[in-house]
Amino acid sequence: MTGAPIDFTLLPDLAQRPLGGAVIWANDESFAEKENLIRPEAATFTAATFGHKGQVYDGWETRRRRRPGGTAPGPEDCDEAVVRLGVPGVVHGVVVDTAWFTGNYPPEISVEGLVVDGYPAAAEIAARTDWFTLVERAKVNGDAENPFPVESTRRVTHVRLRMYPDGGVARLRVHGTAKPDLRWLDSGPFDLAALENGGRVVDCSNRFYSHPQNLLLPGRARVMGDGWETARRRDGGNDWVRVLLAGESVPGLVEIDTSYFLSNSPGAARLTGFRADGAEVELLPRTDLLPDTRHRFAIAAAEPVTEIRLDVYPDGGFARLRLFGTLTAAARDKLRAEQE
């Protein structure tokens, strides 16, 4: 399996299950269930593992399409699945991963987006006629990560994957920037760094063991692999991660969680904020950390910041990073304008 690394894949996967994504509808899942599409881990395969539906595949696979009389499907015949994003956002690229599908992958796919308010039934969403194109109908390769940049700037809550005419897809990754409902962000202090609120990792020193975006996922980590861990440093320096916040804001509390990191947690950490003009604001001086512990520190920030940088000494891993506070009036106005 191959796939050239591309910039948009460093953005959060808005469809992933840990973020709250769900595959809410599919017209067919005769061989393998639709829910596999957004599992966070890479697809796996074990040969000669047969169930009542045939070879077991870690992905979504539909039946072989046949027109009446057994004739081959036409050019417009397709199977489709609808995914509700874990958080609404602007899609910058998708990856249609056909891992392990060799003689049964779809020759072509397309991806569309939709904005839905409230909680209509899945069948009602699938039947709507106002879907708009994110990825034009395009060819894909089997047993490969197929990346497609997206130029749209429209906010979406749902995406629809179409396969022409049928076949199997292991994973669908929908990378983008979160644009949550501003009504939730206006209700009081919240986690300014959380992916579901519009925060995201924009850079880090090292991503050897796991992706740093894991730090901003909802809920508690369940195992060490749910966090971010760096390689062992041998150069005398230190590792760091930089997070763009939901908007310009005044933080009041930081949580640095080293849960499940026992012999590989950082020894200390320091938190720095950055104003809109790039000037630094110290939020937390270098402070010792303990293994397997949720550390909470009050912050007396005198100035609003737009980004933060967490330095860890010298290396290691931690499970979650939370930064609680409130948006400035200017930030709320900016976010409101983006959603109008």
C-alpha positions as CSV (number, residue, x, y, z in Angstrom):
1,M,0.0,0.0,0.0
2,T,1.4,3.4,-0.9
3,G,0.3,7.0,-0.7
4,A,2.4,10.1,-1.0
5,P,2.3,12.4,2.1
6,I,0.3,15.6,1.4
7,D,-0.2,18.7,3.5
8,F,-3.9,18.4,4.2
9,T,-3.5,15.0,5.9
10,L,-1.8,16.9,8.8
11,L,-5.2,18.5,9.5
12,P,-7.7,16.7,11.8
13,D,-9.9,14.0,10.4
14,L,-13.3,15.5,11.1
15,A,-15.1,12.2,10.4
16,Q,-13.2,9.9,12.8
17,R,-15.2,8.0,15.3
18,P,-13.4,9.3,18.5
19,L,-14.4,12.8,17.5
20,G,-18.0,11.8,17.2
21,G,-18.3,10.9,13.6
22,A,-20.8,8.3,12.4
23,V,-21.7,6.5,9.2
24,I,-25.5,7.0,9.4
25,W,-26.7,5.5,6.2
26,A,-25.7,3.3,3.2
27,N,-27.8,1.9,0.4
28,D,-26.0,-1.5,0.7
29,E,-23.5,-3.3,3.0
30,S,-23.9,-6.9,1.9
31,F,-20.3,-8.0,2.5
32,A,-18.9,-5.6,5.1
33,E,-20.5,-3.0,7.3
34,K,-20.4,0.7,6.7
35,E,-19.3,1.6,10.2
36,N,-15.7,0.4,9.4
37,L,-15.2,3.4,7.1
38,I,-14.3,5.8,10.0
39,R,-12.5,3.5,12.4
40,P,-9.4,5.4,13.5
41,E,-6.8,2.7,13.1
42,A,-5.5,1.4,9.8
43,A,-7.4,-1.4,8.1
44,T,-6.1,-4.9,8.7
45,F,-6.6,-8.2,6.8
46,T,-6.3,-11.9,7.6
47,A,-6.5,-14.2,4.6
48,A,-9.0,-17.1,4.5
49,T,-11.2,-15.7,7.3
50,F,-14.7,-16.5,6.0
51,G,-18.0,-15.7,7.6
52,H,-21.5,-16.2,6.3
53,K,-21.1,-13.2,3.9
54,G,-17.7,-14.4,2.5
55,Q,-14.2,-13.2,3.2
56,V,-14.1,-10.8,6.2
57,Y,-13.0,-7.3,5.2
58,D,-12.1,-4.4,7.5
59,G,-14.0,-1.8,5.4
60,W,-17.3,-1.2,3.7
61,E,-18.1,-3.6,0.8
62,T,-21.3,-3.8,-1.3
63,R,-22.7,-6.5,-3.4
64,R,-22.0,-6.9,-7.2
65,R,-24.4,-4.7,-9.0
66,R,-26.6,-6.3,-11.6
67,R,-29.3,-4.7,-13.7
68,P,-32.5,-6.6,-14.5
69,G,-31.7,-9.6,-16.6
70,G,-28.2,-9.9,-15.1
71,T,-26.7,-7.2,-17.3
72,A,-23.7,-5.1,-16.2
73,P,-24.3,-1.8,-14.3
74,G,-24.6,1.4,-16.3
75,P,-22.3,4.4,-16.0
76,E,-24.5,6.2,-13.4
77,D,-25.1,3.2,-11.2
78,C,-23.5,3.6,-7.8
79,D,-23.4,2.6,-4.1
80,E,-23.3,5.3,-1.5
81,A,-22.7,5.9,2.2
82,V,-23.4,9.1,4.3
83,V,-21.1,10.1,7.1
84,R,-22.0,12.7,9.8
85,L,-18.9,14.5,10.7
86,G,-17.8,14.5,14.4
87,V,-17.6,18.3,14.2
88,P,-18.8,20.5,11.3
89,G,-16.0,22.1,9.3
90,V,-14.4,23.2,6.0
91,V,-13.0,20.2,4.1
92,H,-9.5,20.6,2.7
93,G,-9.0,17.1,1.5
94,V,-10.2,13.5,1.6
95,V,-8.4,10.2,1.5
96,V,-10.3,7.2,0.0
97,D,-8.3,4.2,1.3
98,T,-8.9,0.9,-0.5
99,A,-6.4,-1.0,1.7
100,W,-6.6,-4.8,1.0
101,F,-9.3,-4.4,-1.6
102,T,-7.6,-5.7,-4.8
103,G,-10.1,-7.4,-7.1
104,N,-13.1,-5.8,-5.4
105,Y,-12.4,-2.0,-5.2
106,P,-14.5,0.6,-7.0
107,P,-13.0,1.9,-10.2
108,E,-14.2,5.4,-9.5
109,I,-15.6,7.5,-6.6
110,S,-17.0,10.9,-5.8
111,V,-17.5,12.9,-2.5
112,E,-20.2,15.4,-1.8
113,G,-21.0,17.7,1.2
114,L,-24.1,19.0,2.9
115,V,-25.1,21.3,5.8
116,V,-27.8,19.9,8.1
117,D,-29.5,21.7,11.0
118,G,-31.1,19.7,13.8
119,Y,-31.4,16.0,13.8
120,P,-33.4,14.7,10.8
121,A,-33.6,11.0,10.2
122,A,-30.7,9.4,8.2
123,A,-32.9,8.4,5.3
124,E,-34.2,12.0,5.0
125,I,-30.6,13.3,4.9
126,A,-29.6,10.7,2.2
127,A,-32.6,11.7,0.1
128,R,-31.9,15.5,0.1
129,T,-31.1,17.1,-3.3
130,D,-28.9,20.0,-2.1
131,W,-25.7,18.0,-1.8
132,F,-22.7,19.9,-3.4
133,T,-19.5,18.5,-4.9
134,L,-16.3,18.2,-2.9
135,V,-14.5,15.7,-5.1
136,E,-15.6,15.2,-8.7
137,R,-16.0,11.6,-10.0
138,A,-12.4,10.3,-10.1
139,K,-10.5,7.1,-10.6
140,V,-9.0,5.2,-7.6
141,N,-6.4,2.5,-7.3
142,G,-6.9,-0.7,-5.4
143,D,-5.0,-1.4,-2.1
144,A,-3.9,2.2,-1.9
145,E,-4.5,5.5,-0.1
146,N,-6.1,7.8,-2.7
147,P,-5.8,11.4,-1.7
148,F,-8.0,14.2,-3.2
149,P,-7.4,17.9,-2.3
150,V,-10.7,19.9,-1.9
151,E,-10.9,23.5,-2.9
152,S,-14.3,24.2,-1.4
153,T,-14.6,26.8,1.4
154,R,-18.2,25.8,2.4
155,R,-18.9,24.5,5.9
156,V,-20.3,21.0,5.9
157,T,-21.9,18.7,8.5
158,H,-22.2,15.5,6.4
159,V,-20.4,14.0,3.5
160,R,-21.5,11.4,1.0
161,L,-19.1,8.8,-0.5
162,R,-20.2,7.3,-3.8
163,M,-18.6,4.2,-5.5
164,Y,-19.1,3.6,-9.2
165,P,-20.5,1.1,-9.5
166,D,-19.8,-1.0,-6.4
167,G,-17.0,-2.6,-4.4
168,G,-15.1,-1.9,-1.2
169,V,-13.4,1.0,0.6
170,A,-11.5,0.4,3.8
171,R,-11.4,3.9,5.3
172,L,-12.6,7.4,4.5
173,R,-10.6,10.3,6.0
174,V,-12.1,13.8,5.8
175,H,-9.4,16.3,6.7
176,G,-10.2,19.9,7.4
177,T,-10.7,22.8,9.9
178,A,-13.5,22.6,12.4
179,K,-16.3,25.2,12.4
180,P,-18.5,24.3,15.3
181,D,-21.9,25.9,16.0
182,L,-21.1,29.3,17.6
183,R,-24.1,28.9,19.9
184,W,-22.2,26.3,21.9
185,L,-19.1,28.5,22.1
186,D,-21.2,31.5,23.4
187,S,-22.6,29.6,26.4
188,G,-19.7,30.2,28.8
189,P,-16.0,29.1,29.3
190,F,-15.0,26.0,27.3
191,D,-12.0,24.1,26.1
192,L,-10.3,26.5,23.7
193,A,-7.9,23.8,22.3
194,A,-10.4,21.0,21.7
195,L,-10.8,19.8,18.1
196,E,-14.6,19.8,18.5
197,N,-14.5,23.5,19.4
198,G,-12.2,24.6,16.5
199,G,-8.7,24.1,18.0
200,R,-6.1,22.2,16.1
201,V,-2.4,21.3,16.2
202,V,-0.5,23.4,13.7
203,D,3.0,22.1,14.3
204,C,5.1,19.9,16.6
205,S,8.7,18.8,17.0
206,N,8.1,15.1,16.5
207,R,5.3,12.6,15.6
208,F,7.3,9.4,15.7
209,Y,4.8,7.2,17.6
210,S,1.4,8.9,17.2
211,H,-0.3,11.9,15.8
212,P,-0.4,15.1,18.0
213,Q,-4.0,15.8,17.1
214,N,-4.9,13.0,19.5
215,L,-4.1,15.4,22.3
216,L,-7.2,17.5,21.4
217,L,-9.8,14.6,21.0
218,P,-12.9,14.5,23.3
219,G,-13.0,12.4,26.4
220,R,-10.3,10.6,28.4
221,A,-7.6,8.5,26.7
222,R,-8.2,4.8,27.1
223,V,-4.7,3.6,26.5
224,M,-1.2,5.1,25.9
225,G,-1.7,4.9,22.2
226,D,-4.6,7.4,22.4
227,G,-2.2,10.2,23.1
228,W,0.9,11.8,21.5
229,E,4.4,10.3,22.1
230,T,7.7,11.4,20.7
231,A,10.9,9.5,20.0
232,R,13.7,9.6,22.6
233,R,15.8,12.7,22.2
234,R,19.6,12.4,22.1
235,D,20.5,16.0,21.3
236,G,19.9,17.8,24.5
237,G,16.9,19.7,23.2
238,N,13.2,19.3,24.1
239,D,10.0,18.5,22.3
240,W,7.0,20.8,21.8
241,V,3.6,21.1,20.2
242,R,1.9,24.3,19.0
243,V,-1.9,24.6,19.0
244,L,-4.1,27.1,17.2
245,L,-7.1,28.0,19.6
246,A,-10.7,28.2,18.6
247,G,-10.2,32.0,18.5
248,E,-8.6,34.9,20.3
249,S,-9.3,34.2,24.0
250,V,-8.4,34.6,27.6
251,P,-7.4,31.2,29.2
252,G,-7.9,30.5,32.8
253,L,-7.0,26.8,33.3
254,V,-4.8,24.3,31.7
255,E,-4.9,20.5,32.0
256,I,-1.8,18.5,31.1
257,D,-2.8,14.8,31.3
258,T,-0.1,12.1,31.3
259,S,-2.5,9.2,31.9
260,Y,-1.1,5.8,30.9
261,F,2.3,7.2,30.4
262,L,4.3,5.6,33.2
263,S,8.0,5.3,32.2
264,N,7.8,7.6,29.2
265,S,6.1,10.8,30.4
266,P,7.8,14.1,30.3
267,G,9.7,15.3,33.4
268,A,8.4,18.9,33.1
269,A,6.4,21.3,30.9
270,R,6.1,24.9,30.1
271,L,3.1,26.7,28.4
272,T,3.5,29.9,26.3
273,G,0.7,31.9,24.6
274,F,1.0,34.0,21.5
275,R,-0.9,37.2,20.9
276,A,-2.4,38.0,17.5
277,D,0.7,40.1,16.8
278,G,3.0,37.2,17.6
279,A,4.2,38.5,20.9
280,E,4.8,35.8,23.6
281,V,2.8,35.6,26.9
282,E,3.9,33.2,29.6
283,L,1.0,31.2,30.8
284,L,2.8,28.5,32.9
285,P,6.5,28.5,33.8
286,R,8.5,25.3,33.6
287,T,6.7,23.0,36.0
288,D,7.5,19.4,37.0
289,L,5.1,16.7,35.9
290,L,4.2,13.2,37.3
291,P,3.6,10.1,35.3
292,D,0.0,8.9,34.8
293,T,-1.6,12.0,36.2
294,R,-4.1,14.7,35.2
295,H,-2.3,17.9,36.1
296,R,-4.5,21.1,36.4
297,F,-2.9,24.5,36.8
298,A,-4.7,27.9,37.1
299,I,-3.6,30.6,34.7
300,A,-3.6,34.3,35.4
301,A,-3.5,35.5,31.8
302,A,-3.5,39.3,31.5
303,E,-3.7,39.3,27.7
304,P,-5.7,37.4,25.1
305,V,-3.9,34.8,23.0
306,T,-4.6,33.1,19.7
307,E,-2.1,30.2,19.9
308,I,-0.3,28.2,22.6
309,R,3.0,26.2,22.6
310,L,3.5,23.4,25.1
311,D,7.2,22.6,25.7
312,V,7.9,19.2,27.3
313,Y,11.3,18.4,28.9
314,P,13.0,16.6,27.4
315,D,10.6,14.2,25.5
316,G,8.0,11.6,26.1
317,G,4.2,11.5,25.7
318,F,1.0,12.7,27.2
319,A,-2.7,11.9,26.7
320,R,-4.6,15.1,26.5
321,L,-4.1,18.9,26.5
322,R,-7.0,21.1,27.7
323,L,-7.1,24.9,27.9
324,F,-10.3,26.4,29.4
325,G,-11.3,30.0,28.9
326,T,-13.5,32.4,27.0
327,L,-13.5,34.0,23.6
328,T,-13.0,37.7,23.2
329,A,-15.8,39.8,21.7
330,A,-13.7,40.3,18.5
331,A,-13.3,36.5,18.2
332,R,-17.0,35.8,18.6
333,D,-17.8,38.4,15.9
334,K,-15.2,36.9,13.5
335,L,-16.6,33.3,14.0
336,R,-20.2,34.6,13.6
337,A,-19.3,36.3,10.3
338,E,-17.6,33.1,9.0
339,Q,-20.9,31.1,9.5
340,E,-23.2,33.6,8.0
